[in-house]
Amino acid sequence: MALMLLLAGSASRAAETPLPLVDLGVRDFRIEGSVIFSRRTDGDWWALSFHRIENADELEARARVLRSADAGRTWREDPEAGSAIRSISTRENSGLPRFEFFVWYTPEVGIIVGNLGARVLRTTDGGRSWTSIKLSQKVSFQGLSRVGARTWLCGEANKLFRSDTQGARWEELPNFPFHQGPSRCQSLSFRDESHGWALGRTALWATDDGGVSWRKLEPPAQPLVQLDWGEVTQPWLHQTLLLSAKVGWVLGTGGRFQTTDGGRTWQERPLTPEQSKPPLGVATLKSGRSIITVGSVSPDVPLEQWIPALEPVTTLMGTDTVISFERADRRRNSFTLDAAGRRLRTAPLLSQGAGSTKPLSGIFEQSPERWFGWTPRKVLVSHDQGKTWFVRGGIPSTAFPIQELYLNTLMGERLLARTANATWESRDEGFTWSRTDTGIDGPDHAARQGLSLKEMRLISTPRCLLLAPDSILKVQFGIEGDGHRGSGRLELIQRARHLSASGQHESSDSQSIQVPPRRYSRSDGERLLREFVDTATRPERPVECDDAKLRHIVTLEWTCGVEEPVWHRVDFQSPICPEDLLYQPPNSFTDGEPEDAPSMRARSLHHAAYRLLHDARP
C-alpha cells in the first residue's frame, strides 16, 4: 500500500475523452539559473537569466536574454542582447556574477544590479550596449528601492548607494547602520524621496532624509525557529514594505506583520487559506506608486486593509500585470502571470507555437496543478491544470510509440515511459531520456507490483533506502593493484529527523581522513543517500582497456530498517585505465563528474564516498 501511494497521480486518463489538443511547436526554454524580469515597454518584456553551462574546459556562467512582444505569452531568445550583457558582466569580475535587479527608467535607459563587483551596468540605447558605472567599493546588492529617478541600493559591506541621475552616478551615503554579517541590509522600501525603511535579518531602521541619517525601529517579536534536524535558532527577517507614514509591513520567519503606527507596535497578519494562492492584483497609492497586492483591491478600501504580496518574488510588468514565482522555486523555471486580478497562466517561459494541433494520447496528474501528457513521440507538461501545454522532450526511439507514461517517486522523481519494446527514464522531468533495464537498475517493477515497504525490504535493491523512515548504508571502498593499496569505509545511519555520517580513509598516496559521527538534516541526508542509490542503480557504460593494473573495489551493505534489520550486499569492481584521468577523486562533494564520462559504478561510488568523507572532515 505504501508504494502504491507513491504512484498516486500516475493513473492514466488516456481512456477519458476528449483529450486536449496541443501545439507541439510550443517549447520550454530550459533555463538553468535564476531569472529576473523587467518591462521596457508594453510590447517589449525582458527576462534575464544567468545560465550555467557545463563546458569541456570550464564552467561558464553567461547572461541569457529572452524577450516577449505579447505581454509574456510567448518568448524568443535575443542572442545579441545576451552577448552585450555577457561581455560587460564577465569583464573585470573576480567571481561568479549574479543578477538581482533589472530596472528600466525609460525605453532607452536601464540598469542591472547584483553581485557584479564595484559597479552597476547601465544602458542608454535600449539594451544594445552596456557600460560599467563604477562604485567606491565591491558590494553584493540585496535591496533596491526606486522613487522616480532616485534609486537606493544596499547589500553587504555595510554600504548604501543613492543615485538621482537614473543610475549614471552613484553616491555612497555615510552612517548606514548595518554591519557585515547576519544584520546586513537585504531589503529597502521608500514611500517618497525622503522617507524609507531598511531591513536586515535582525534589525529595522527608518530614515526621513533620503538615507543620510537613520533611526532604529523595534521589529516585531517572532518565535524561535526550529530547524529540520531539531536545532533551535533565532528568527530572522526577509522583507519590508512601507506604504505610508504609519502603515508598513515586514515578512519574517514568524510570518507577516503589520504596523499602523509607524513601527511602534506590530500585529501578526497571516494569510487566510483563501488568500494563500489567489491571483495577484495592483493597487495605486495617492502618490501614483503601484503596490502588488494579494487579490484585487477596490478604490474605497482603506490602506490599513490592503494585503501586500510579500511571500513570492514579484515584478510589476504594467499598470495591472504581475509576474511572480515562489522564492523556493526560483530555479524551477515556472512563473505565474496575473492581469487585472485574474490568473492567466502558470508555466515556464515558452516559445511561440507552430500553429497546428494534435490530440494527446494520455494524461496523468502529478499534483492538482502539475500534469504530464504524451503523444506517440513527445512528452508534454502543464503547470496550470491543463490550460497551457508545452513540449519537454521525447524518447530517442522512433520505431515504437509511447504507450504509457508515469512518475515513480521511488526512482527519485523520475519519469518512466513504456513502449512496446523497452522502458525509458528521464531524470530531468522529460528533457532527456535513456533506456533503463531490469533488476537492480529497474526497481520500479517492485513498486508497480504494489509491494509494501516491508515486502520491498526483502528485495535486493537499495531503493528502499529512499523510502524507509530509518536505515543504514555501509560503504567499503578502495583501490587495489600494482603496489597501490588504499581503502576506506563510510557509514550512513538515517533516523526520522536526521542522518549521521562517519568513516575513515587510508591510502599510501594521500593523507588519511578520520570523520567522527557528523549529523545532517533529514533533507540533506536524503540527498546524500540518493547520490549512492542513483550511482549504484544506473546502467554501466564501462571503459575498455587491456593494460589496467589498478581497479576500484566497492561493497555496499544496507538495511531498510534498524529495529528489525534485513541486510543486503552487492559488490562492484571497475578497471582504472592509464588514460583515465578521473581516477583521482574530485576535491569536493560538490564537484561532479562530466556527464559523458564512462559510467562505472565502482569508480563513481568510490568517488562519492571519498568526496563525502573529504567534505565532512572536522
NUVEX-649721 format. One record per atom (N, C-alpha, C, CB): x, y, z negated. Coordinates in steps of 0.05 Angstrom, whole numbers, plus 5000, padded with zeros to 4 digits. Atoms other than C-alpha are relative to their C-alpha. Last residue first. Glycine has a CB too. Layout:
N
XYZ/...
# end
This chain:
618
500449805021/572453634774/501650265007/501049894973/497849995019/572453264841/499650224979/502750055014/501050035028/565553204872/502250014979/498449744997/501549765008/567653474940/499050004971/497650045018/498349764998/573152964950/498550254991/500850035029/498249995023/568752404923/501750255001/501849755000/501649955024/563252574973/501850014975/497949784997/500749725001/568252645030/498450064975/498350085025/497649845007/571351965015/499350304998/502249965021/499450055028/564551615014/502450174991/500749714995/502149895017/562351935079/500749974970/497349885007/499749705001/569051795113/497950134982/499850115028/497549945014/568751055094/500450304998/502449885015/500650045028/561451005116/502550074983/499149724994/501849785009/563251305183/499349984971/497550015017/498549755001/569150845192/498350224990/501150075028/497950015021/565350225173/501550264997/501949765005/501249955026/559250425214/502149994978/497949794995/499250255014/562850515279/499350044971/503149955004/501650045024/559151035321/500849734988/497050015005/500950285002/564351265372/498749954973/502349805004/497950185011/564552025370/498949715000/500850084972/499350204980/559552385416/502249814991/500950145025/502250174994/556152755359/500749785020/497750165011/501449934975/562653015333/497949805007/502150025022/498550094977/564052825260/498550095025/500349695000/501050254987/561453215201/501849925023/497250045010/498750034974/565053715156/499149745013/503050024999/501449844981/560353895099/501149985028/499950284992/502550144994/562953315057/498350155020/498449964974/502349935017/569653645061/497649855008/499550315002/499249885026/576753515085/497650044982/501350265005/500349715000/574953025141/500550104972/497250085010/502649895009/577652315132/499950305002/499449914972/499749875025/583852125174/497350124992/502150235001/499350195021/582051615227/500450134973/502549845008/501849975023/578552145268/500649814978/497149965009/499149775017/584452205315/498250034976/500150255016/502449915015/583051515345/500850214980/498749764985/500949754989/588751455394/497650114986/499449985030/497949795002/592350935353/499050275009/502449925015/498250004976/585850525346/502050234997/498350045025/499049734998/582850415277/502050015023/501450104973/497249964995/578649785281/500750305000/500849885027/499649884974/571849715247/502950065004/498350265002/497249964992/569349285190/500050145027/501549735001/499449884974/562649265153/503150015004/498850295001/497249934996/559848835096/500450125029/501949754997/499350014971/552648795071/502950105003/498050165017/497349934992/550148655001/500349975030/502149814985/499450084973/543448614966/502850095007/497950125020/497649904986/541648634893/500249885028/502449924983/499750204979/534648564864/502250095018/497349955016/498449974975/534548954799/499949765018/502950054992/500150274990/528748934749/501649995027/497049905004/500950175022/529949554706/499849715008/497250104991/498050035021/534249904758/499149814978/500750274988/501350025026/530149834821/502149954979/497849785000/502049795000/531949904894/498249964975/498249985026/502550105011/538349514887/498150234999/500449874972/502149825009/544549634928/497849844987/499050185022/501750155017/551349364949/497950184989/501649864977/502249875014/555149645008/498549804983/498050145020/502150175011/561949385028/497950174986/501149784981/502049885018/566749765073/498049794991/498650255013/501650215013/573149575109/498250124979/501849784987/501649915022/576550055158/498349764990/498150245008/502950024998/581849745201/498750114975/499249705004/501449925024/589149825217/497149965004/500750294992/498650135022/593649495268/498850074973/503050085001/500749895026/589449655330/501449844978/496950004996/497749975017/593149465393/499450124973/502150175015/498750255005/587649185436/502350014980/501049885026/497149984998/582849765436/501349744992/501150244983/498650254993/575349845445/503050065002/498949885026/497849954981/571350385410/501549745004/501950224988/497250045008/564850165379/501950095021/500549714992/498849934975/557950475392/503049974996/499250295010/497149994996/554050135336/500750095029/501349724995/498850194982/546750305325/503050045003/498750025028/500049904973/544950695262/501349795019/501650275002/502050124983/543050325200/500050115028/497350054987/500050295000/549050415155/498149885019/499449904972/497550104988/550051145174/500049695002/502450094984/500049954971/542851325162/502449895013/499850305005/502150174988/542850985094/500050045030/497350054988/499150274999/549451305074/498049815013/500649904971/497550014985/547552015091/501049715003/502250174987/500850034972/540451885065/502550005018/498250245008/500750274994/543351754997/499349965029/497749914983/497650165001/546852424995/499449715007/501450024973/498449934976/540552795017/502549835001/500750305000/501250134978/536452414965/501550075026/497150095003/499450285001/541352634912/498849855023/499149884974/497250034991/540853364933/500849705001/501950164983/500049944971/533253324926/502849975012/498950285004/501350214986/533752964858/500150055031/497149964991/503049995001/538653474832/498949775016/499050275011/501249844979/545953254825/496950014996/500749885028/502950014996/549752994764/499250195023/498550074974/500849734994/557152824763/497049995008/501750135023/502849974991/559652194730/499350305003/498149884980/501950095021/567252224726/497250055009/500650144973/502449855003/570952304793/498349884977/498350015026/501650115022/578152084799/497650184996/501849974974/502449845008/581752214865/498649844978/498150055024/502350155012/588751964882/497850194991/501049834977/500349975029/593252384927/497649854990/499950304992/501449765009/594352124997/499850004969/497250025013/499549774983/598551625037/498750264990/499249955028/497149964998/599251034990/500750255015/501349765013/498850064974/591851084973/503050054999/498750185022/497050035002/587451074911/501049945028/500849784980/498850084975/580151314909/503150014996/499250195024/497249934998/575551384849/501049915028/501649874978/498350184985/568251364830/502950095000/499049975029/497450045013/562251734802/501749815017/499749894971/497950114983/555652014827/502649984985/500350165026/497349965010/549352164786/501949845019/500349904971/498250224991/542552274817/502750064988/500049995031/497349934992/536952684785/501449765012/501650124976/499649714998/529652744765/502850075010/499550134974/502449864992/526752034771/500650295006/497949984979/502150005019/533551694770/497750175010/501050094972/502249824997/538551524824/497949964979/498849985028/502350095017/545251204808/497850215002/500949944971/502249805001/550651294862/497649884985/499250095028/502550105011/557150904852/498050234998/500449874973/501949785005/563351014894/497449874990/499550175025/502650105008/569550574900/498350244994/500149804976/501649825017/576050694935/497449874993/499650275013/502650095007/581650334971/498650204981/500149724987/501449805015/588050465007/497249904994/500050275014/502150115017/593249995036/498850234984/501049774982/501749795012/597950135093/497849874983/498850195022/498649875022/603449635108/498450224986/502550115010/497549884992/600649445176/501350164978/499650175025/498550084976/593449325154/502650155003/498450035024/498150215004/587949575107/501549945026/498649744990/498650044974/583750195099/502249794995/501350275010/497149994999/578650225042/501049985029/501149784984/499049924973/571450245019/503150014999/498850275008/497150065001/567249954963/501150055028/500449704991/498550004976/560450304959/502949934994/499850285015/497150025005/555450174904/501449985027/500649764982/498450064976/548250424911/502950004992/499450215023/497149995002/543550414851/501249925027/501049814977/498550184983/536050564850/503050034994/499450045030/497350035011/530550934813/501449785016/499949934970/499649795020/524051224841/502649984986/497749994979/500150095028/524850774902/500350244981/502249794994/502750025011/523051044970/500049964970/498649785013/501349744995/529651285002/497150014989/500050065029/498749805017/533450704971/498750275003/503050025007/501649985025/528350235004/501250204981/499749734987/502049794997/531850385070/498350044975/498149945023/499749795020/537749975047/498050225002/502850125002/499749744987/535149375086/500350224979/497650065019/497349904999/535948655064/500250255017/502049795010/498950014973/528648515048/502750145000/498150145020/499050274994/526748344976/501249985028/497849794996/497550035015/525949074956/501349735006/499550044971/497949914983/520749115012/502749984986/499550285009/499450204980/515948684972/502450095017/497649965018/499050235014/516349144911/500749785020/497949894980/497249955007/515749754956/501149764986/500250244982/499849835022/509349454986/503050054994/498649894975/498850115024/509349165055/500150204978/502849895006/501449925023/504449445106/501149884974/497149925002/501450245010/507149065166/498550064974/501949784995/502350044983/508749735199/498449754991/500949975029/502149805006/513249895140/497549955016/501150285005/501050075026/517149245149/497850204992/502250014979/501750234998/517849375223/498749924974/501649765012/502849904996/520450075210/498149765002/499850185024/501750075023/526549705184/497250125001/501350104974/502949954994/529549745254/498349934976/499249855024/500349764985/537149805250/497150075004/501449985027/499249785018/537749285194/499750275014/502949974991/498450085022/533748805237/500750244983/502649875009/501550125023/531149085302/501949944978/498549755009/500250294999/533949565355/498449904976/502849875000/499550125025/533150305369/499549705001/498450134977/501350255004/533750675435/500849874974/500749815023/498250224996/535651395431/498549744995/502550034982/500950275007/531652035438/502249805005/497549935017/498350204987/532852785439/499249734989/503050054994/498349874980/528253385426/501649785015/501950204987/500950044972/522652985392/501850125021/497450105003/502849934995/522953205319/499349995030/499350264989/500249704999/530553195314/497250085009/502150125018/499349905027/531852465292/499750314999/502849924992/499049734998/528352155352/500450104971/498050195015/500249835023/527151405359/501250285005/501449874976/498149774999/525650945417/499650174975/499550175026/500849795019/522350255414/502250215000/499549894971/498149905021/523049805474/498750194981/502450145014/497650165003/519949405532/501950094978/501550015026/500550294996/512649615537/502549834995/499049955028/500750064973/514050295506/499649705003/502250105020/499950274990/513950505434/499149995029/498149824982/501650034976/515851185409/500349725010/500850215022/499650264986/518451295338/498149995023/499749764981/502150084982/519251985307/500849745014/499550225021/499350044972/523852035248/497549935016/502149775002/501549824983/522152355182/500849975029/500450294991/498949735003/527651975145/498750205019/503050005005/497749974983/526151275170/501150284998/499249945029/498050195009/521551135112/502550025016/498949715002/498349875020/517951765131/502149814988/498350124979/499550175023/515451395193/501850144981/501149735008/498049895017/512251825248/500349824975/499450294992/500649985028/508351515305/502450104985/499049734989/498149825014/507851505380/499250014971/500050285014/500749925027/504650955421/502250174989/499549754982/502650125008/504450715493/499050094973/500349705000/500550015029/509851155523/497349894995/500350294987/501249765013/510850995597/499749954970/497250055012/502150095018/515850465622/498850244986/501049794980/501450234989/520150585684/497649924983/501949775003/502249914983/522151295665/498449775011/501150175023/501050204981/526651125606/497750125016/499149754985/498450024975/530251725576/498849815020/502849924993/498150225001/524651865525/501549975026/498549734993/501150254991/521552555527/502149784999/499050035029/498150174985/522453245500/498649755010/502449934982/497650035015/519153775456/502149855015/499549874973/498450244995/513654015502/502550014983/500749975030/497549954985/508854545475/501649745001/501750224987/498350244996/501654535451/502550085016/498449785015/497849944982/497655125422/501849755001/501750244989/500749764983/490655045392/502250065020/499650254982/500650064972/492054325369/499250245017/497849815001/502450184998/491554435294/499149975029/497750114984/502449865008/496455025293/497549845007/499850285014/499849915027/503454745294/497550134990/502350194997/501749765006/502554335357/500350064971/497049955008/500549935028/507753855385/498150244999/502750074985/500849725005/508853495451/499450044971/497650075017/500949975028/512552855472/499550304995/502049884980/499249785016/513152715547/498849994972/499250265013/497249944999/513152135596/501050204980/500750105028/498250234994/506551765591/502950064999/499349905027/500950094974/503452365555/501749765007/500350235022/498250104980/504352485481/498449955026/501349744991/501550134979/501652855421/502049905021/498150205013/498450094978/504153075353/498249875021/502249794990/500850234985/500253495304/502149935021/497250055014/497950094982/502153985249/499249745013/502749964985/499349804980/496554385216/501849885022/501450234986/502349864988/492853855176/500750205021/498550144978/501249845022/499253445169/497550145012/502050214987/498150025022/502852925212/498950144975/502750115008/499849775017/496652865255/502049954978/497250094989/500250075028/496852365312/500750254984/502049774993/499249805020/494952485384/500249864973/497950244999/500750065028/494152065447/501050224982/501049734991/500750295002/494752035523/499149944972/502449835008/498450165018/494552795530/499049715000/500050124972/501150085026/490953075591/502149854983/497549825004/500450295000/494753455645/498949924973/502649845007/500450155025/495054195661/499549715005/497650124984/501650244995/497754655715/499949844974/501249835023/502649934989/500055375705/498349775006/500450165024/500050044971/507455225697/497450075013/500849725007/500750264989/507755505627/500250005030/497349924991/502549994984/511356115600/499649735013/500250225021/499749904973/516555955547/497350025014/501949825016/500650184978/515055875473/500450145027/497149904998/499949824977/517956175409/499849825025/502650175001/497349884994/515855675356/499750215023/502049775008/498550174981/508455595337/502950125002/498750005028/497650075016/502955865292/501649815018/499349884972/498650264996/497656215333/502249974979/501249995028/500050084972/492656785337/501349735005/501450225017/497750174994/490756885265/499849915029/500149764981/500850264989/485857475259/502549845007/498150035024/501050175021/486658095216/499149735009/497850144987/502649905008/487258545277/498849824979/498250025024/500749744988/493058125302/497250074992/500249995031/502749905008/496657545269/499550275013/499850024969/500749754987/502557145298/497150074992/500349985031/502849955000/505656595255/499550285011/498849984972/500849735007/512556325268/497050045003/501550215017/502949994997/515755635271/499050274988/498649764985/500949914973/523155565284/497049985004/501449835021/501750214988/524855145223/498850085026/497949924981/498650144979/530755585203/498449785014/502549884989/498849814983/526856095163/501549875023/501950184985/500150114973/522255565136/501550175020/497249965009/498850275001/523655685061/500249885028/498449824982/497249985005/522356425071/501449735001/500550134973/499450055028/515656285104/503050014995/498949734990/499350285005/514556605171/500849974971/502449915019/499150085027/511357245196/500949715000/497850044979/498750274998/509757635259/501149944972/502350005022/497950085018/504758205249/501149735008/499049994970/498950274993/500158595294/502449944983/500749995030/501550205014/495459175276/501049725003/497150015009/501749875020/499159815295/498449804984/498150195014/501949824987/504659415328/498250124979/498449865021/499550004971/510058895314/498150185015/499949725011/502149854987/510658965238/500650035030/499550284987/499149784983/515458435214/497650125014/502149905021/501949884981/514157955156/501450225016/497650114985/498449804986/518257465115/498350115023/502749885011/498750064975/513057105073/501950225010/497949955022/498750264999/511857184998/501349945027/498049784994/497350005011/510557934993/501549735005/500050054970/498850264993/504358055035/502950014991/499749945030/497850004980/501158654999/501049715005/502350184992/498450245006/494358574964/502349995021/498349745000/498650124977/490959254963/501649774990/501750225014/501250264993/486459354902/501249885026/497150035003/499450205020/490559904870/499049725007/498750094974/497250104997/490360294935/500749794979/502050234998/498049855015/482760364930/502849875003/499350024971/499050165023/478660004985/502250174986/501249735010/501049905025/474760515028/501149854976/497049995000/499049735007/478860405091/499250104973/499050195021/501849804991/477559645090/501050284992/497149964989/500849815021/483559205080/498250215012/502650134987/500649734991/484558585124/499250174976/497950005021/502749944990/487757955097/499850295009/498049934979/501350264999/494057935055/497150045008/500349854973/501750095022/497158605072/499149715004/497750194996/501050274992/502758895115/498649884976/502349825010/499550205020/503359645098/498849735009/498950084972/501550254997/503860185151/500949804979/500449895028/498450245003/506160885132/498349755001/501650014974/499650124974/501761445160/501749744999/501350195019/497649894988/502461885098/500549895028/502449944983/500649734991/495261725080/502450135013/499150174977/500149805022/497260995076/499350275012/502650004985/498549764996/495560505133/499650194977/499250145027/501449775011/493459785125/501850245002/499149944970/498449765002/495859205169/498250234990/501350085028/501049764989/493058505164/501950234997/497350074988/498949755011/495657805152/498850245015/503050005002/498649834981/491357195168/500950264986/498150075024/501849874981/489656785106/501650155021/498150194985/499250024972/494356275074/498050135019/500349715008/497450124997/494556364999/500949985029/500149734988/498049814990/488956864993/502749885007/500350224979/501049894975/483256354988/502050205012/497350144996/499850204979/487155964935/499150115027/498449764993/502150215003/487656614895/500449795022/497250135001/501950034978/494256994897/497949794993/501449935026/499750234982/497457154831/498050005022/499849734984/502250014980/497257864803/500549765019/500050275016/499650214980/501357904739/497649995018/500549724986/502050215002/500658574706/500549795021/497150125003/500450184978/506259064692/497849804995/502749855007/501250265007/507359664648/499549845026/497450044984/499950025029/511760284652/498949744990/498550244988/497950195010/513260184726/500249984970/502650085011/497349924993/509760794756/502149824989/500550274991/499149775016/503160704720/502950065005/499449954970/501749784992/499260224766/500750254984/497149934996/500249785019/504359664763/498250215012/502850114994/500849744992/503558994799/500250204977/497250005012/500849825022/506958324791/499450275012/502250014979/500249724990/507857724838/498750174978/498250015026/502449924985/510257054812/500150285010/497649964983/502450045016/514956804758/497550085014/500350154975/500450295004/520756704806/497549944984/502549884986/497950135014/519957434826/499549704998/500450114972/500350294997/515957894871/502449874986/499849915029/497550164998/515358624853/499249715002/501950064976/500150295003/509659114866/502949894999/498549875023/497750144988/508359864861/499849704994/502650114990/500550284992/502760354847/502449885013/497549985019/500850185022/504060984807/499849715007/497450094989/498549935025/507861474851/499349814977/499350294993/500649725008/505261104912/501650064975/497050044995/502249894984/506260454951/499450294994/497649844996/501049765013/513060194926/497950135018/502350214993/501549834981/514659484948/498750234984/497849835014/501649795012/519859034914/498650165022/501850194984/500849794982/522958364930/498450214985/498349885023/499550034972/526457764900/499650255016/498349785011/501949854983/527057794824/500949985030/500050304992/498949794984/530357304777/497950125018/502449895017/501549944975/528656834720/501450225016/497150094993/501449755001/533956584670/498550055026/502050234995/498449764995/535755854671/498350254999/501449975028/501649765004/533255184646/501750245004/498550004973/498649775012/536554544672/498250244999/502650075015/500649965028/531853964685/501350244987/500749764986/498750205016/534553704751/499850054970/503049995008/500950274994/529454074793/501349794982/500749935029/499150104974/530754734759/499249715003/503050045002/499050275003/526555004701/500749895028/498049814986/500350174976/525855764706/501249724994/501450125025/497550134992/524756184643/499449805023/501349854977/499250235016/518256584641/502749895011/497949785002/500650254986/517957284670/500849764983/501449995028/499050245014/517557964638/499149755015/499050004971/501950165014/516258524689/501349764986/497849905019/501450184982/522058984706/498049834984/501949825015/500050265012/523859564659/498449815018/498750014972/502750085007/525560164701/500249724988/498150005025/500650285003/532560474703/497049964992/501849874980/500850055028/533761174730/498949714999/497850204990/501850225005/537661334793/499349984970/501249735010/499950085028/541361914825/497749804995/499750254981/497649885012/543162084897/500349924971/499850315002/497950195006/538261574926/502550134989/500849865025/499050134976/533262024961/502349814996/500850205020/498549824983/532262494903/501349865024/502250154983/501849794992/526962164860/501350205018/498950154976/498849744993/530361504850/497950205008/502149965022/501649814985/528060864815/501650255005/497450074984/499249725003/531760244790/498250185018/503050045006/501649834983/529759514778/500650294994/497049944996/500349715007/534358984749/498350145021/502850134998/500949975028/535158224744/499450294993/502049894981/501050255011/536057964815/498950044972/502249795000/498050215000/536658674842/498849744988/502550084984/500350245016/531459174863/502449815003/497449855009/497950194992/531959884889/499849774980/502850135000/499250205019/525860344886/502249835012/497749834990/499750284993/524260984924/500949824977/502049975022/500850185021/522261714923/500249705009/497250064990/498849955026/525762244964/499649774980/499050254988/497149954998/524662135038/501450044974/500550245018/499549764984/517861815027/503050045000/498450254988/502649914991/515061155000/500150275015/498150024976/500449715004/521960834995/497250075011/502250165015/502649914991/522760074984/499850304993/497749844987/500549715002/529459724977/497250065010/502150155016/502649914988/531058984964/499850304995/497649844988/500950184978/537458584951/497350095011/499949724990/502549914988/541759024906/499249825023/500350295011/499749844976/546958644867/497450075013/501949865020/501749775000/544958404798/500350185025/500650174975/502950064999/547457694806/498350245002/499349844976/500950245014/554557914823/497049975002/500950014971/499550244986/557658594840/499049754984/502949975008/497250105002/554559164803/500249745015/500749964970/499750295000/548359584816/503049934998/498849885025/499750135026/547460304792/500649705000/497650044984/501950224996/548960694856/500349814976/500449865027/501750045024/552661304828/497849795005/498750264992/498850095025/555461514896/497949944978/502050214989/501049855022/551761534963/501349894974/496949984998/500050175024/555761285023/499150184976/502749874995/498849885024/553661705083/499849804977/498650274993/500850115026/552361375150/501650134977/500349695000/498149955022/552561695219/498949904974/500850304999/497649914986/549061495285/502250054980/499550255016/497850195001/543861065249/502650095013/499149765012/500850244986/537661465269/502449815002/499050075028/499549964972/541162105246/499349765017/502950095005/502249824992/538962175173/500150055030/500150274985/499749864974/543061585150/497650175006/500549795023/502449864991/543961315079/500750145027/499050204980/499449834978/548760795050/497450135010/501449855023/502549904988/548460474981/500850195022/498150134979/500049774982/554260064955/497250055010/501949955023/500949785016/555359594895/499950265017/501850044976/497849805004/559759124937/499050254986/501250075027/497750065018/553758704960/501950244998/501449755010/499250285000/547458994990/502249954980/500949915028/498650095025/544159655005/500749715002/498350064975/499050274999/541860045067/501449944973/502049965023/498250085022/537660675070/500749715004/498650054972/499850285005/534560995132/502049954977/500949855025/498350065023/532061695148/499949704993/499250164975/497350044991/529361795218/501949934978/501050265014/499449834978/522161685196/502849945011/499850294993/502249804999/522161335129/500750195022/499650144972/499949794980/526360695131/497650184997/500249895029/502549855001/528260175079/500350245018/499350094971/500249774982/533559635085/497350134995/500349925030/502449835001/535959115035/500150235020/499650104972/502450165007/540758525038/497450165001/500449884973/502549865007/546958815071/497749814996/499350205022/502050184989/553658455069/497350104991/500549714990/502350065016/558259045059/498349795014/498450264994/501550234992/565159205084/497849944981/501949755003/499250255012/567259905065/498349785011/499750014969/497749965017/567060635089/501049744988/499350194977/500749945027/562560475147/502550024983/498049784989/498350085023/563960495221/498950094974/502850125004/500049775017/558560525274/501449934974/497150114994/499650045029/560259985324/500050274986/502549844995/497649895012/557360085394/500149944970/500350305006/500049945028/552259695435/502750114991/499349744984/497350005012/550359625508/499850094971/501950195016/498250104979/544159445548/502950004991/499850185025/498950265004/539959475485/501949905022/497949814996/502050224999/535260045503/501149724997/498550025024/500950054973/540760535522/498149765002/502349965019/501549754991/542560865456/499049965028/501950244998/500349964971/544960235420/498550265005/498549765012/502049804991/547660155349/500050015031/500750284989/500250004971/551259605310/497850195009/499549725012/502750044991/552859765237/500150015031/498050214988/501249864977/559859715209/497049935003/501549925026/500449725008/564659505154/498750165023/502650134992/497649865008/563958755165/499350294992/502050015023/498549934976/557958505204/502650144993/498350165019/497250055009/553958165149/501850035025/500349714987/499850265013/547258475167/502849974987/499549775019/498749995025/544759075207/500249724988/498650204980/500050275011/542659175279/501850014975/501049805021/497850105016/540759875302/499649714992/500450184975/500650205020/536260195355/502549924985/498849755013/498250005023/535760785402/499149794980/500050284986/497250004992/532760735472/501949964977/500650265013/499550224981/525460535460/502949995009/498350045025/501349924975/525760985398/500449775020/501150275011/501049745007/527660835325/498450115024/502350204993/500149824978/528360085339/498850274990/498249895024/501949775001/530459695278/500350155026/500650184976/499949904972/533658995273/497850215002/499549765022/502049804993/535258745203/500550105028/500050244980/502149985020/538858135174/497750195009/501150094974/501949784995/543857905227/497849994979/498949985028/502850075006/549657475203/498350245005/499749894971/502049795002/556857465226/497249904994/500050175026/502350074984/561356885208/498050224998/498949724992/501550235009/567757185181/497849935019/498950044972/498350195014/573057695195/498649764990/501350144977/501550105023/569558095249/501549774986/497249905008/499049895025/573858515294/498449914976/499950315002/497549854998/569758315356/500750134973/499950225021/497850185008/564357805340/502750145001/500049765019/500450105027/558558295338/502349824991/497449854998/499349805020/560958715398/499849884972/498250245003/497349904997/561358145448/500850204979/500350135028/498050205008/555257785422/502850125001/499849755017/499950015029/550758395425/502249814991/497349914988/499349735009/552258525499/500350004969/498050215009/497149974996/552257775515/500950274990/500749985030/498550165019/545357695485/502950045002/499349715003/500349875026/542558275525/501549854978/497050034993/498449755000/545557985589/499850144973/499150185023/497250055004/542957285574/501750254999/501149825022/498649784986/535757515565/503049964995/499050284990/497349945010/531756885546/501250225017/501849754998/497950074982/524356895561/502650084988/499550145028/497449885003/518356895514/501949915023/501349944973/497950154986/510956755516/502650164998/499249945029/501250254991/505156965471/502049825014/497650065018/499150245015/509257475432/498849745009/499450044972/500649995028/505758115454/500449734986/497150084996/502850045003/505857965529/499349974970/499049765015/501449784988/512658225551/497049984996/500650015030/502750064993/516757785505/498750255011/498449904975/501749774997/524257785498/497249915009/501350215019/502550074985/529157265472/498250255000/498649754987/502249814999/536257465452/497849885017/500950275012/501950094979/541556975429/497650184999/499249704996/502649874999/547557205390/498449895023/500350315002/500449814980/553156705382/497250124999/500549885027/502649885008/556456285329/499550235020/500050104971/500549734991/561855845358/497350094991/500350025031/502849955006/564155225320/499550305007/499349944970/500549845024/570755065354/497050024996/501350285003/497649885013/574354645406/499350154975/501250195020/497850195003/569254145432/502350124984/501049905027/498250034976/563554615420/502149804994/501150275008/497650175003/557854555369/501549995027/499149724991/499750204980/553155155376/502649844995/500150125028/497550145005/550455605322/500249765019/500149904970/500250284992/545256095347/502749874995/499249985029/497250065001/544756765310/500249705004/501450094974/499250225017/537756955331/503149985001/498849735008/497150035001/534757595357/500849784981/501450274992/499450195021/527457625378/503049945001/498449735003/497450135001/525558245417/500149804977/502350214997/499350105026/518658505437/502749855002/497849814988/497250115002/517958915500/500649944971/502050205012/499550204980/510959105524/502849885000/499550115027/502250195000/508559475463/500549775020/497450145006/502449874990/515459785459/497849794998/500450115030/498949774987/521959605423/497850185012/501949915023/501649914977/518559145374/501350265011/497150064991/500349714999/523458775329/498450075025/502850145000/501649904978/524258055306/500050314999/497149904998/501249745008/529557705265/498650115024/502150204989/501049834979/531356965273/498950264987/497849865017/502249825008/535356485230/499450195023/500950164975/499149775016/539355925261/497750184994/502250155015/498650115023/538855355312/501150244984/502349805008/498349805014/533655595361/501249884975/498450254993/498850135023/530755075409/502050194987/501449735008/497249925001/526455495454/501349894975/500250325001/499149895025/520155065456/502950095003/499749804976/497750125015/517554935525/500650164975/502449995018/499649845024/510855045561/502249874983/497450044984/497949804996/511454735630/500650174976/499350175023/497450125005/507654105610/502350195006/500349755016/498249914979/501254515605/502849904994/500050325002/497649855008/496454125562/501650085025/501749834981/498349964977/489253875570/502450174991/498550135023/499549734988/486153645505/501749985025/501250184980/497449905009/483552935491/500750265015/502249795005/497949984981/476152835502/502650094987/499250205022/500349834976/475152345476/498450244993/498749845023/502149795002/477651925418/500050165026/500550184976/502650104992/481451285434/497850215000/499249764982/500150034971/488151635434/497349905009/502149805009/502749924992/486951885364/499649975030/499650304992/500449874974/492851495338/497150095004/500949825023/502150134984/493951335265/499450165025/497549964983/498850124976/500651625243/497949865017/502249814993/499949814978/497252115196/501149885025/501750234992/502549854998/498851685136/500350215022/499350134973/500849984972/504851245152/497450155003/499849735013/497949854986/507951355084/499450045029/502649854998/500449725004/501351145054/502150175014/499950074970/502149924982/502150465086/499450304997/497549844994/498949944974/508750415052/497950075020/501649775009/498249765001/505750484983/501050085027/502349964981/501649765000/500050005000/501750255000/498150004976/
# end
